[in-house]
Amino acid sequence: LSLSLQAKMSRPVQAQRLEGIDKNVWVEFVKLAATYSTVNLGQGFPDFPPPDFLKEAFVRTLSGKSHMLHQYTRAFGHPPLVKILAQFYGKLLGRDLDPMTNVMVTVGAYQALFCCFQAFVDEGDEVIIIEPFFDCYETMVKMAGGTPVFVPLRPKAPKDGKLMSSADWQLDPDELASKFNARTKAIVLNSPNNPLGKVFSRGELELIADLCVKHDVLCISDEVYEWLVYDGKEHIRIASLRGMWDRTVIIGSAGKTFSATGWKVGWTVGPNRLLQHLRTVHQNSVYHCATLAQDAVAQGFQRELELYGKPDSYFIQLPKELQRKRDWLIQSLDAVGMKPIVPEGTYFLVADISKFKSDVPDVPDSDEPYDSRFAKWMVKNKGLAAIPLSAFYSEAHKNNYNHFIRFCFAKEEATLKAANDILQKWKQEKMNP
């Protein structure tokens, strides 16, 4: 007995690199939404099904004759999937890709990001992150021992009282250039950008590319929303710019591409000299991704390659449908006095909540950003869930952008209608207190 009492550990067990990164906005807000919300426009996933052709592909794979599809496949990607991805991205990038060395399949885009930071970032390396950013970039850089260096997109007020667009949020070229130095190992680019929906223009990408080439810096290009662009905008791949193929890893996701976020199929595309290091991390972490899901996604891409550029293509139909939903939510928010920022891409929309200050008064000396308290109040009192924009900023800049919240519009029409009803009722209450 005395031995077992002594056997209690007294030394710290937590690895130091986890210090201060245990908090996660998604854990907190997903729990709040599950407890209080009647309408969840917070977390980024569609509440509609993937396309029929993809579900049918999964059923075929599951019930087909090949029992080997229930077993391990090639660790770095199921051969049919890497083969079609190499063909597809070869077409998009205008170069011949080798399925075995230029493509690697991952457990969602999330694991692709993890592989990149673990493979490339050393203790003391700096990684430039453009704000606002998907929150895991910062924590993953820190876990790898790197130092995140932040550069914000700065909003410019639109002329003649028009709604602001995500295109109005821009990098300051001098400010961006000032972040590059001898310690800079990589820059993370997310276009279309979550949470703003910004689609970086050719000029903006050329600015980033020139700095990468000049300072010999890698580019981790998170392009999971590549097909979700609106108003005739074009998604330009930075790897296609001069000098960039050799230093860029492209990250993609079947979750966002085919509206199947729970399948967790992602991929990386890039030169073998970069991907070989991702393979080392992959084989020593998850090792392998679900065979059945990879096989079904391969069939989905096969269909899309045959229909490429044709009206029946899902990659053309989905953004059409989402643009309609985007416009509907914009109207809905604008009508009640939340000022939406019109996104050029993704399925997110950021809105300015300044006019609602009277609903949720300021708490003097509170450490918590205003938008975070507002989003918590809104889900508890109105049943509508959204995510505070400050969650997508570094500690230093959180409070500069704390009067915005992010909504997801990749939802069934009934969900968006229910959100509109909540907003309309809220407006009535404000007018007739």
Long-range contacts (C-beta under 8 A, 24 or more apart in sequence): 17-142, 17-143, 17-145, 18-143, 20-142, 21-139, 21-142, 21-143, 24-135, 25-135, 25-387, 25-388, 25-391, 26-135, 29-375, 29-379, 29-385, 29-387, 32-376, 32-379, 32-380, 32-385, 33-379, 33-385, 36-379, 36-380, 36-383, 36-385, 37-379, 37-383, 37-384, 37-385, 38-383, 38-384, 38-418, 38-422, 39-383, 39-384, 39-385, 39-415, 39-418, 39-419, 39-422, 40-385, 40-415, 41-329, 41-384, 41-385, 41-386, 41-407, 41-408, 41-409, 41-411, 41-415, 41-419, 42-375, 42-379, 42-385, 42-386, 42-387, 42-406, 42-407, 42-408, 43-385, 43-387, 43-408, 44-194, 44-261, 44-347, 44-348, 44-408, 44-410, 45-255, 45-261, 45-262, 45-408, 45-410, 46-259, 46-261, 46-347, 46-410, 46-411, 47-410, 47-411, 47-412, 47-415, 48-259, 48-410, 48-411, 48-412, 49-259, 50-258, 50-259, 50-260, 51-258, 51-259, 51-300, 51-314, 53-299, 53-300, 53-303, 53-314, 54-258, 54-260, 54-296, 54-297, 54-299, 54-300, 57-295, 57-296, 57-297, 57-299, 57-300, 58-292, 58-293, 58-296, 60-296, 60-299, 61-292, 61-295, 61-296, 61-299, 62-292, 69-291, 69-292, 69-295, 70-291, 70-292, 71-291, 72-288, 72-291, 73-288, 73-291, 73-294, 75-282, 75-283, 75-287, 75-288, 76-100, 76-104, 76-105, 76-279, 76-282, 76-283, 77-103, 77-104, 77-105, 77-267, 77-289, 77-294, 78-105, 78-289, 78-291, 78-294, 78-295, 78-298, 80-294, 80-295, 80-298, 81-105, 81-265, 81-267, 81-294, 81-295, 81-297, 81-298, 81-301, 82-267, 83-298, 84-298, 84-301, 84-302, 84-305, 85-252, 85-267, 85-269, 85-301, 87-305, 88-301, 88-304, 88-305, 89-250, 89-269, 91-305, 91-308, 92-237, 92-240, 93-237, 93-239, 93-240, 93-245, 93-269, 94-240, 95-245, 97-269, 98-272, 101-272, 101-275, 101-276, 102-269, 102-270, 102-271, 102-272, 102-275, 103-267, 103-268, 103-269, 103-275, 104-267, 104-268, 104-275, 104-278, 104-279, 104-282, 105-265, 105-266, 105-267, 105-289, 105-294, 106-266, 106-267, 106-268, 106-282, 106-286, 106-289, 107-264, 107-265, 107-266, 107-286, 107-289, 108-253, 108-255, 108-264, 108-265, 108-266, 109-222, 109-224, 109-251, 109-252, 109-253, 109-255, 109-256, 109-266, 110-136, 110-264, 110-266, 111-266, 111-282, 111-285, 111-286, 112-249, 112-251, 112-266, 112-267, 112-268, 112-278, 113-137, 113-140, 113-220, 113-222, 113-251, 114-140, 114-281, 114-285, 115-268, 115-278, 115-281, 115-282, 115-285, 116-186, 116-220, 116-249, 116-251, 116-268, 116-278, 117-141, 117-143, 117-144, 117-146, 117-220, 118-143, 118-144, 118-281, 118-285, 119-274, 119-277, 119-278, 119-280, 119-281, 120-185, 120-186, 120-218, 120-220, 120-274, 120-277, 121-145, 121-146, 121-185, 121-186, 122-146, 122-185, 124-183, 125-183, 125-184, 125-185, 125-186, 126-181, 126-183, 126-184, 126-185, 127-184, 127-185, 127-186, 127-187, 127-188, 128-176, 128-179, 128-180, 128-184, 128-186, 128-187, 128-188, 128-217, 129-187, 129-188, 129-394, 130-171, 130-187, 130-188, 130-189, 130-190, 130-193, 131-392, 131-393, 131-394, 131-397, 132-193, 132-195, 132-196, 132-389, 132-392, 132-393, 132-401, 133-188, 133-190, 133-392, 133-393, 134-190, 134-194, 134-195, 134-222, 134-392, 135-391, 135-392, 137-188, 137-190, 138-394, 146-185, 147-183, 148-394, 149-179, 149-184, 150-393, 150-394, 150-396, 150-397, 151-175, 151-176, 151-179, 152-393, 152-397, 152-400, 152-401, 153-193, 153-196, 153-198, 163-330, 163-334, 163-339, 163-340, 163-341, 163-342, 164-339, 164-341, 164-342, 164-352, 165-341, 165-342, 165-343, 165-344, 166-193, 166-196, 166-197, 166-198, 166-199, 166-341, 166-342, 166-343, 166-344, 166-345, 166-350, 167-198, 167-199, 167-201, 167-344, 168-341, 169-196, 169-198, 169-341, 170-204, 171-204, 171-207, 171-208, 173-207, 176-207, 176-208, 176-211, 177-211, 180-211, 180-214, 180-215, 180-217, 181-215, 182-215, 184-215, 184-217, 185-217, 185-218, 186-217, 186-218, 186-219, 186-220, 187-211, 187-212, 187-217, 187-218, 187-219, 187-220, 188-220, 188-222, 189-219, 189-220, 189-221, 189-222, 189-238, 190-221, 190-222, 190-223, 191-221, 191-223, 191-235, 191-236, 191-238, 191-345, 192-225, 192-226, 192-228, 192-229, 192-235, 192-343, 192-344, 192-345, 192-346, 193-345, 193-346, 194-224, 194-225, 194-346, 194-348, 194-392, 195-346, 195-348, 195-350, 195-387, 195-389, 195-392, 195-406, 196-341, 196-343, 196-346, 196-348, 196-350, 197-341, 197-342, 197-343, 197-344, 197-345, 197-346, 197-348, 197-349, 197-350, 198-343, 198-344, 198-345, 199-229, 199-233, 199-234, 199-235, 199-344, 199-345, 200-236, 201-236, 202-236, 205-236, 205-238, 205-241, 206-241, 208-238, 209-238, 209-241, 209-242, 209-243, 209-244, 212-243, 212-244, 212-247, 213-242, 213-243, 213-244, 213-247, 216-247, 217-247, 218-247, 218-248, 218-249, 218-274, 219-244, 219-247, 219-248, 219-249, 220-248, 220-249, 220-251, 221-248, 221-249, 221-250, 221-251, 222-251, 223-250, 223-251, 223-252, 224-251, 224-252, 224-253, 224-255, 224-256, 224-257, 224-266, 225-256, 225-345, 225-346, 225-347, 226-252, 226-257, 227-256, 227-257, 227-315, 227-318, 227-319, 228-256, 228-318, 228-319, 228-322, 228-345, 228-346, 228-347, 229-319, 229-344, 229-345, 230-319, 230-322, 230-323, 230-326, 230-343, 230-344, 230-345, 231-323, 231-344, 233-344, 233-345, 235-345, 239-269, 239-270, 245-270, 245-271, 246-271, 246-273, 247-274, 248-274, 249-274, 249-275, 249-278, 254-293, 254-297, 254-300, 257-315, 258-297, 258-300, 258-314, 259-318, 259-410, 263-290, 263-293, 263-296, 263-297, 264-289, 264-290, 264-293, 265-289, 265-290, 265-293, 265-294, 265-297, 322-347, 322-409, 322-410, 325-409, 325-410, 325-411, 325-413, 325-416, 326-409, 328-409, 328-416, 328-420, 329-407, 329-409, 329-416, 329-419, 332-416, 332-419, 332-420, 332-423, 333-407, 333-423, 335-423, 335-424, 335-427, 336-423, 336-424, 336-426, 336-427, 337-427, 338-423, 341-404, 347-408, 347-409, 347-410, 348-406, 348-407, 348-408, 348-409, 349-406, 349-407, 349-408, 349-409, 350-389, 350-404, 350-405, 350-406, 350-407, 351-404, 351-405, 351-406, 351-407, 352-403, 352-404, 353-403, 353-404, 353-405, 354-403, 359-430, 369-398, 369-399, 369-402, 370-399, 370-402, 370-403, 371-402, 371-403, 371-404, 371-405, 372-402, 374-405, 375-405, 378-405, 382-422, 382-426, 383-422, 384-419, 384-422, 384-423
